[in-house]
Amino acid sequence: MKKPKPRNFKKTNPFLILFLVAVIGAGISLLSGGLTMLGVIPESPKKVDLATFLTEYKQDHLKEVIVSDEKVTGVLKDTKKSRIFAVKEAGVNAVDLEFMKEPVQAKITIDDSVSGHEVFEMFLSFLPLLLILGIFFFLTRKMSGAGGEGGPFGFGKTKARIFDVKSAKTKFSDVAGAEEAKEEVMELVDFLKNPKKYQKMGAKIPKGILMVGPPGTGKTLLARAIAGEAKVPFFSVSGSEFVEMFVGVGASRVRDLFKTAKQNAPAIIFMDEIDAIGKKRGKGSGGGHDEREQTLNQILTEMDGFEEGHTVIVIAATNRPETLDKALLRPGRFDRRVHIDLPDMNARKQILEVHARNKKMEDGVDLATIASKTVGFSGADIENVLNEAAILAVKNRKEKIEQADLHAAVEKVAIGPERKSRKFTEKERKMTSYHEVGHALAGHFCEYHDPVHKISIVSRGRTLGVTWFLPEEDVYSKTKQQLFDEMVSLQGGRMAEKLIFGEEQLTTGASNDLERISAIARSMVMRYGMGSDTVGPVVFVSENEFQKPYSEETARLIDLEVKKLIDESEKIAFETLKKHKKLLIKISEDLLEKENITKEEFLSYFEEK
């Protein structure tokens, strides 16, 4: 298979182009004016009527008269090459105008050619049009891939990145932590390698496979691994790349993509972020809605047009399957779903081992410990952890990555980089210390809350401090009590400020806590049916954001129920901290001195008691 030419080009800012055009235009104007002032280019002649021109001639104000077919031009004596001209009738010559009869000294020149100045003037008049045409062709070439397929008008050519058999080197061994998903797609590899045995049995391979999962879980990686194992060309394109500013471009690109894939069959087409064009029809808004629908319709048409025994498989990926049009998901199109969830403890350890292959790791590094600290991390996050650890090791001039580097990298990815250069007043540090310890104590005394992992008043990102809770095992669902305990721990920071400094000294540091508390309480009442019997176990969430599926009276009851949960969590947090006020003060003072308190150090306070 012929290897396609790479399309690596930088996107050009259109405002930069307009700025450059303006600069060039101004430069040409200034150049023309400067040349005129220097006398290199004579000034444009002033138009007068023929009688005025003859009067100037008779009064001996002209030192030269140039007679052409359409006009007469005179060069004035008293100025630097200033000129006047008058239009005459065709066929009227110098004798007819009586120039030869007058006793003046002006030089008479008969000119039947076009002057250089007139040519330059014609060029200047056409220059703006030439610039506009040049910009148009420049932009169209950029939009079509810098002179790639289709030339300057190749908008309809696919923008898919093509990986041929030689470049598709990803294997299933490179995909860790997704064993069930790999099993689901194993048969696709066998089909692409040996399609005849399936066709002989009368089996039909799925036309399309939809990979569903959160961002960074390895959907694209798994699709490339399928192509690498089957040794077939791989066409990768994002859903947003189909639609441009011109109507019909998306549908044209879809046709070109499928045509190219069929020519190189067996092949795999991978569409990432298909929700960009595959959203439910009839619910969008804006000018691009019709264009998106045309593109979606063309995808459906192409998939329906696969002939019997086709060997082109379409794989799509999304993290929002609920937004997809039902026509995409019916049998015969994307009729199989492969779910790729966030990795569990064992999967995270496997992913760490895969990404540690090309890293210089110190002997004895415990990846299992790192896996236990990365609950909720995606595969991409875990890869980033190892990369940050490698950067940190180089920064500290180490020969190999140590356990401490990995721990620091996990914290950087999870809660942001430290900003030790940011200076705070002693009062701000003190209030932050009590705030963070308030979170920790309120959560610690809740029976169903995750344990404290670390407390810090070192600024990270946009936060002044952080209290990091980590579950002891992977959690896939939460109980009503767990959600309520989370609200109590979030209230702890604000309640610690109120208890120690008074209600008038509450800070804005709790704004994010209040947002999260409100979101949890509203979800409990409206989504999970965890309110009281007054509201009942009813889901009050609708796909239509602009229309509530309940009455105003029900909305009032929901608000009361949400407020009741928030008030109750606030009361419990305050009473808990009031009961353990001495401990709150002790830990906060130690945190002011140390800046960081680990899980072991935090638990030691309760052992002493």
C-alpha positions in Angstrom: 0.0 0.0 0.0 1.3 3.4 -0.9 2.2 5.4 2.2 0.3 8.7 2.2 2.0 12.0 2.4 2.0 13.5 5.9 -0.1 16.5 6.4 1.8 18.3 9.1 1.1 22.0 8.9 0.5 24.8 11.4 -2.9 26.4 11.5 -2.7 30.0 10.4 -4.5 32.6 12.3 -6.9 34.5 9.9 -6.5 37.7 11.9 -2.7 37.5 11.4 -3.3 37.2 7.6 -5.6 40.2 7.6 -3.1 42.2 9.6 -0.3 41.3 7.1 -2.5 42.3 4.2 -3.2 45.6 5.8 0.5 46.2 6.4 1.4 45.3 2.8 -1.4 47.6 1.5 -0.2 50.4 3.7 3.4 49.8 2.6 2.5 49.9 -1.1 0.6 53.1 -0.5 3.5 54.7 1.3 6.0 53.5 -1.3 3.9 55.0 -4.1 3.6 58.3 -2.2 7.3 58.4 -1.4 8.3 57.7 -5.0 6.0 60.4 -6.1 7.5 62.9 -3.7 11.0 62.0 -4.9 9.9 62.5 -8.5 10.5 58.9 -9.5 6.8 58.5 -10.2 5.1 61.7 -11.4 1.9 62.8 -9.7 -1.4 61.8 -11.2 -2.4 64.5 -13.7 -5.3 66.8 -12.8 -8.3 66.6 -15.1 -9.5 69.9 -16.7 -11.8 70.7 -19.6 -10.3 71.2 -23.1 -10.9 75.0 -23.1 -8.9 75.4 -19.8 -6.1 73.3 -21.2 -5.9 75.4 -24.3 -5.8 78.6 -22.2 -2.9 77.3 -20.1 -1.1 76.4 -23.4 -1.7 79.9 -24.9 -0.5 81.6 -21.8 2.8 79.7 -22.0 2.3 77.8 -18.7 3.2 74.5 -20.2 6.7 73.3 -21.1 5.5 70.1 -22.8 2.4 68.8 -24.4 1.8 65.2 -25.0 -0.9 64.3 -27.5 -2.3 60.8 -27.4 -5.3 59.2 -29.0 -7.8 59.9 -26.2 -6.4 62.9 -24.3 -3.8 65.7 -24.2 -1.5 66.0 -21.2 0.5 69.1 -20.3 3.6 69.4 -17.9 3.4 72.7 -16.0 6.5 74.9 -16.0 6.4 76.2 -12.4 6.1 72.9 -10.5 7.9 69.6 -10.3 6.5 67.6 -13.1 2.9 68.5 -12.1 0.6 67.8 -15.0 -2.9 68.5 -16.3 -4.9 66.6 -18.9 -8.0 67.0 -20.9 -10.0 64.5 -22.8 -10.3 65.0 -26.6 -12.4 63.4 -29.3 -10.8 60.4 -31.1 -9.2 61.4 -34.4 -8.5 65.1 -33.4 -4.8 65.7 -33.8 -2.4 68.5 -32.6 -3.0 70.6 -35.8 -6.7 70.5 -35.2 -6.2 71.7 -31.7 -4.1 74.6 -33.1 -1.1 73.8 -30.9 1.2 74.3 -33.9 -0.1 77.8 -34.6 0.5 79.5 -31.3 3.9 81.2 -30.7 4.8 79.3 -27.5 7.9 77.4 -26.6 6.1 74.2 -25.4 7.4 71.0 -26.7 4.8 69.0 -28.7 5.0 65.2 -28.5 2.7 62.8 -30.3 2.4 59.6 -28.2 0.5 56.6 -29.5 1.7 54.2 -26.8 0.8 53.6 -23.1 3.2 55.3 -20.7 5.0 53.4 -17.9 3.2 55.5 -15.4 -0.2 54.5 -16.8 0.8 50.8 -16.6 1.9 51.3 -13.0 -1.4 53.0 -12.2 -3.3 50.1 -13.8 -1.3 47.7 -11.7 -2.0 49.6 -8.5 -5.8 49.6 -9.4 -5.8 45.8 -9.8 -3.5 45.2 -6.8 -6.3 44.9 -4.1 -8.1 42.4 -6.3 -5.0 40.4 -6.8 -4.3 40.4 -3.0 -7.8 39.2 -2.2 -7.5 36.4 -4.8 -4.1 35.5 -3.3 -5.5 35.4 0.2 -8.5 33.3 -0.9 -6.2 30.6 -2.5 -3.9 30.7 0.4 -6.7 30.0 2.9 -8.3 27.4 0.8 -5.1 25.5 0.5 -4.6 25.6 4.2 -8.2 24.4 4.8 -7.7 21.5 2.4 -4.4 20.4 3.9 -1.8 22.7 2.5 -2.2 21.7 -1.1 -3.0 18.1 -0.4 -5.6 16.0 -2.2 -8.1 18.0 -4.1 -6.0 21.2 -4.5 -7.3 24.5 -3.3 -10.9 23.3 -3.6 -10.4 20.0 -1.9 -12.7 20.7 1.1 -14.6 17.5 0.6 -11.5 15.3 1.0 -11.2 13.3 4.2 -8.9 14.6 6.9 -8.5 11.1 8.4 -5.0 10.2 9.6 -4.0 7.0 7.9 -1.8 4.4 9.6 -0.8 1.7 7.1 0.2 -1.9 8.0 3.8 -0.9 8.7 3.0 2.1 11.0 0.2 0.3 12.9 2.4 -1.3 15.5 0.2 -1.1 18.6 -0.7 -4.6 20.0 -3.1 -5.9 22.7 -0.1 -6.2 25.0 0.2 -2.4 25.0 -3.4 -2.2 26.3 -3.5 -3.0 30.0 -6.4 -3.0 32.4 -9.2 -3.6 29.8 -9.3 -7.4 29.6 -13.1 -7.7 29.1 -13.0 -5.1 26.3 -10.1 -6.9 24.6 -12.1 -10.2 24.7 -15.0 -8.4 23.1 -12.9 -7.3 20.1 -10.7 -10.4 19.7 -13.2 -11.9 17.2 -12.9 -8.8 15.1 -9.2 -9.4 14.7 -9.8 -13.0 13.7 -12.5 -11.9 11.2 -10.2 -9.3 9.5 -7.5 -12.0 9.3 -9.7 -14.8 8.1 -13.0 -13.5 6.8 -13.8 -16.5 4.6 -14.4 -18.9 7.5 -17.0 -16.6 9.0 -18.6 -16.0 5.6 -18.7 -19.7 4.9 -20.6 -20.2 8.2 -23.0 -17.5 7.2 -21.9 -15.3 10.1 -22.1 -11.5 9.7 -19.5 -9.4 11.5 -20.9 -6.2 13.1 -20.6 -3.2 10.8 -19.9 -0.9 13.7 -18.6 -1.0 17.3 -19.2 1.7 19.8 -16.6 2.1 22.5 -18.1 3.8 25.5 -16.1 5.1 28.5 -14.7 8.1 30.3 -12.0 10.2 28.7 -8.5 8.7 28.9 -9.5 5.1 29.4 -7.9 3.8 26.2 -10.7 3.7 23.6 -8.4 5.0 20.8 -5.5 2.8 22.0 -7.7 -0.3 21.8 -8.9 0.6 18.3 -5.3 1.0 17.1 -4.4 -2.3 18.8 -7.2 -4.1 16.8 -5.6 -2.7 13.6 -2.2 -3.6 14.7 -3.1 -7.2 15.6 -5.1 -7.7 12.4 -2.4 -5.9 10.3 -4.8 -3.8 8.4 -4.9 0.0 7.5 -6.3 2.2 10.2 -8.2 5.5 9.4 -8.5 7.8 12.4 -10.7 10.9 12.4 -12.4 13.0 15.0 -16.1 13.8 14.7 -15.5 17.5 14.8 -13.2 17.3 11.7 -16.1 16.5 9.4 -17.8 19.8 9.7 -16.4 23.1 8.3 -17.7 26.5 7.4 -19.1 25.3 4.1 -22.4 23.5 3.8 -22.1 19.9 2.5 -18.4 19.5 3.4 -19.1 17.0 6.2 -21.1 14.7 4.0 -18.5 14.9 1.2 -15.7 14.0 3.6 -17.7 11.0 4.9 -18.1 9.8 1.4 -14.4 10.2 0.6 -13.4 8.5 3.9 -15.5 5.4 3.2 -14.5 5.3 -0.4 -10.8 5.4 0.6 -11.3 2.7 3.2 -13.1 0.4 0.8 -10.3 0.8 -1.7 -7.8 -0.3 1.0 -10.0 -3.1 2.5 -9.7 -4.9 4.8 -9.5 -1.7 6.9 -10.7 -0.1 10.1 -12.3 3.4 10.3 -12.1 4.9 13.8 -14.3 7.9 14.6 -13.3 9.6 17.9 -15.8 11.8 19.7 -18.7 10.8 17.4 -21.1 12.6 19.7 -19.8 15.8 17.9 -21.8 14.8 14.8 -24.0 11.9 16.1 -26.2 13.8 18.6 -30.0 13.2 18.6 -31.6 15.0 15.7 -34.2 17.7 16.1 -33.0 19.0 19.4 -30.1 21.2 18.3 -29.9 24.9 17.7 -27.7 27.2 15.7 -26.6 27.5 12.1 -24.5 24.4 12.1 -27.4 22.1 13.1 -28.5 21.2 9.5 -24.9 20.6 8.4 -24.3 18.2 11.3 -27.5 16.3 10.4 -26.4 16.0 6.8 -23.1 14.6 8.0 -24.9 12.1 10.3 -27.3 11.0 7.6 -24.3 10.4 5.2 -22.6 8.2 7.8 -25.8 6.1 8.2 -26.2 5.9 4.4 -22.6 4.7 4.0 -22.9 2.0 6.7 -26.2 0.8 5.2 -24.4 0.6 1.9 -21.8 -2.0 2.9 -22.1 -5.0 0.6 -22.4 -8.6 1.7 -19.0 -9.8 2.9 -17.5 -6.4 3.4 -14.3 -6.2 5.3 -14.4 -2.6 6.5 -15.3 -2.2 10.2 -16.3 1.2 11.7 -15.3 1.8 15.3 -16.6 4.9 17.1 -15.8 6.2 20.6 -17.7 8.5 22.9 -18.0 9.3 26.6 -21.6 10.5 26.2 -23.6 7.6 24.7 -26.9 9.0 26.0 -26.7 11.9 23.6 -26.3 9.8 20.4 -29.1 9.5 17.9 -31.0 6.2 18.2 -30.6 5.5 14.4 -26.8 5.1 15.1 -27.4 2.4 17.7 -29.9 0.2 15.9 -28.8 -3.3 14.6 -26.9 -3.0 11.4 -25.0 0.1 12.4 -23.3 0.5 15.7 -25.0 -2.6 17.0 -22.3 -3.6 19.6 -21.1 -1.6 22.6 -17.8 -2.2 24.3 -17.6 -0.5 27.7 -14.2 0.6 29.0 -14.5 1.9 32.6 -12.0 3.5 34.8 -9.4 0.9 35.9 -9.7 -0.9 39.2 -6.8 -1.7 41.6 -5.3 -4.6 39.5 -5.9 -2.8 36.2 -4.1 0.3 37.5 -1.1 -1.8 38.5 -1.0 -3.4 35.1 -1.1 0.0 33.4 1.7 1.2 35.6 3.8 -1.8 34.6 3.2 -1.2 30.9 4.2 2.5 31.1 7.2 1.7 33.3 8.7 -0.5 30.6 10.7 2.4 29.0 11.4 4.2 32.3 14.5 3.8 34.5 13.0 2.6 37.8 14.9 2.0 41.0 14.9 -1.6 42.2 12.2 -2.2 44.8 9.8 0.4 43.6 6.3 -0.6 44.8 3.9 0.0 42.0 1.0 -1.6 44.0 1.2 1.2 46.5 1.0 3.8 43.7 -2.0 1.9 42.2 -3.8 2.1 45.6 -3.2 5.9 45.7 -4.6 6.4 42.2 -8.3 5.5 42.7 -10.4 7.2 40.1 -7.4 7.8 37.7 -7.8 6.9 34.0 -5.1 5.2 32.0 -4.0 8.5 30.6 -3.7 9.9 34.1 -1.6 7.0 35.2 0.7 7.5 32.2 1.0 11.1 33.1 2.0 10.1 36.7 5.0 8.1 35.4 5.9 10.9 33.0 5.8 13.5 35.8 7.9 11.2 38.1 10.5 10.9 35.3 10.6 14.7 34.9 10.9 15.1 38.7 13.8 12.6 38.9 15.7 14.4 36.1 15.0 17.8 37.8 16.5 16.4 41.1 19.5 14.9 39.2 18.7 11.3 40.0 19.9 8.3 37.9 16.6 6.5 38.4 13.0 7.1 39.4 12.5 6.5 43.1 9.4 5.8 45.2 9.3 9.4 46.5 9.2 10.7 42.9 6.1 8.5 42.2 4.3 9.7 45.3 5.1 13.3 44.4 3.9 12.8 40.9 0.6 11.3 42.1 -0.1 14.3 44.3 0.8 16.7 41.4 -1.6 15.0 39.0 -4.4 14.5 41.7 -4.4 17.8 43.5 -2.2 20.1 41.4 1.4 21.3 41.6 2.8 23.0 44.7 3.1 26.8 44.6 5.5 27.5 47.5 6.4 30.9 46.0 2.9 32.2 46.8 3.1 34.2 50.1 0.2 34.5 52.6 -0.3 36.5 55.7 -0.1 34.7 59.0 -3.9 35.2 59.5 -4.6 33.6 56.1 -2.3 30.6 56.9 -4.0 30.2 60.2 -7.6 30.3 58.8 -6.6 27.9 56.0 -5.1 25.5 58.6 -8.3 25.4 60.6 -10.4 25.1 57.5 -8.5 22.0 56.2 -8.3 20.3 59.6 -12.1 21.0 59.9 -12.6 19.0 56.8 -10.4 16.2 58.0 -12.0 15.9 61.5 -15.6 16.1 60.2 -14.9 13.4 57.7 -12.9 11.2 60.2 -15.8 11.1 62.7 -18.3 10.1 59.9 -18.8 6.3 59.9 -19.0 5.9 56.2 -16.5 8.5 55.0 -13.3 7.7 53.2 -10.2 8.0 55.4 -7.9 11.0 55.4 -4.8 10.6 53.2 -3.1 14.0 53.6 -3.7 17.5 54.9 -1.7 20.4 53.5 -1.7 24.2 53.6 0.8 24.4 50.7 -1.0 26.2 47.9 -1.7 24.0 44.9 -3.2 25.4 41.7 -5.9 27.9 42.7 -6.4 26.4 46.2 -4.9 27.7 49.4 -4.8 24.2 51.0 -6.2 20.7 50.5 -7.5 17.8 52.5 -7.2 14.6 50.5 -9.4 11.6 51.2 -8.8 8.3 49.6 -11.1 5.2 49.6 -9.5 2.0 50.8 -11.0 0.1 47.8 -12.6 0.8 44.5 -16.2 2.1 44.9 -18.8 1.7 42.1 -21.9 3.0 43.9 -22.6 5.0 47.0 -25.3 4.8 49.7 -27.4 7.6 51.0 -25.4 7.7 54.2 -22.1 7.9 52.3 -23.3 10.9 50.3 -24.6 12.6 53.4 -21.2 12.0 55.2 -19.5 13.6 52.2 -21.7 16.6 52.7 -20.7 16.7 56.4 -17.0 16.6 55.7 -17.4 19.4 53.1 -19.2 21.5 55.7 -16.3 20.9 58.1 -14.0 23.6 56.7 -16.6 26.4 56.9 -17.8 25.2 60.4 -14.2 25.3 61.7 -13.9 28.9 60.6 -17.2 29.7 62.3 -16.3 27.9 65.6 -12.8 29.5 66.0 -13.1 32.9 64.4 -16.9 33.6 64.5 -19.6 33.8 61.8 -18.5 37.3 60.8 -15.1 36.0 59.8 -16.2 33.3 57.4 -14.0 33.3 54.2 -14.7 32.8 50.5 -12.5 29.6 50.7 -15.7 27.6 51.2 -17.3 28.6 47.9 -16.4 25.4 46.1 -17.4 23.3 49.2 -20.9 24.9 49.1 -21.2 24.2 45.3 -20.4 20.6 45.9 -22.7 20.3 48.9 -25.6 21.8 46.9 -24.9 19.5 43.9 -24.9 16.4 46.1 -28.1 17.4 48.0 -29.9 18.2 44.8 -28.8 14.9 43.2 -30.0 13.0 46.2 -33.4 14.5 46.0 -33.9 14.9 42.2 -32.0 12.0 40.7 -31.5 9.2 43.3 -34.8 9.3 45.1 -33.1 9.8 48.5 -35.4 12.5 49.8 -38.2 12.2 52.4 -41.6 10.8 51.7 -42.8 14.3 51.0 -41.1 14.2 47.6 -40.8 10.5 47.1 -38.6 8.3 45.0 -39.1 10.2 41.7 -36.6 11.3 39.2 -37.0 15.0 38.5 -34.3 15.4 35.9 -35.2 15.9 32.2 -33.2 15.9 29.0 -34.8 19.2 28.1 -32.9 21.8 30.2 -35.5 24.5 29.4 -38.6 22.7 30.6 -39.1 21.3 34.1 -41.1 18.0 34.3 -42.8 19.0 37.5 -45.0 21.8 38.9 -44.1 24.9 40.8 -45.4 23.3 44.0 -43.1 20.3 43.5 -40.2 22.6 42.8 -40.9 24.3 46.2 -40.9 20.9 47.9 -37.7 20.0 46.2 -36.0 23.2 47.4 -37.2 22.6 51.0 -35.9 19.0 50.9 -32.5 20.2 49.6 -32.3 22.9 52.2 -33.2 20.4 54.9 -30.3 18.1 53.9 -27.8 21.0 53.8 -28.9 22.4 57.2 -28.7 19.0 58.8 -25.2 18.3 57.5 -24.1 21.8 58.6 -25.4 21.1 62.1 -23.7 17.7 62.5 -20.4 19.2 61.2 -20.5 22.1 63.7 -21.5 19.8 66.7 -18.7 17.4 65.8 -16.0 20.1 65.7 -17.4 21.7 68.8 -17.1 18.4 70.7 -13.5 17.9 69.5 -12.4 21.6 69.6 -9.2 20.9 71.5 -8.1 18.4 68.9 -9.0 20.8 66.2 -6.8 23.5 67.7 -3.9 21.0 68.4 -3.8 19.6 64.8 -4.2 23.0 63.2 -1.3 24.4 65.2 0.9 21.5 64.2 -0.2 21.9 60.5 0.9 25.6 60.7 4.3 24.5 61.7 4.7 21.4 59.4 2.6 22.6 56.4 1.8 18.9 55.6 0.3 16.1 57.7 0.2 12.5 56.4 -2.3 9.8 57.1 -0.1 8.1 59.7 0.5 11.4 61.5 -3.2 12.3 61.5 -4.2 8.9 63.0 -1.5 9.2 65.7 -3.5 12.0 67.3 -6.3 9.6 68.1 -3.9 7.0 69.4 -2.6 9.5 72.0 -6.1 10.2 73.1 
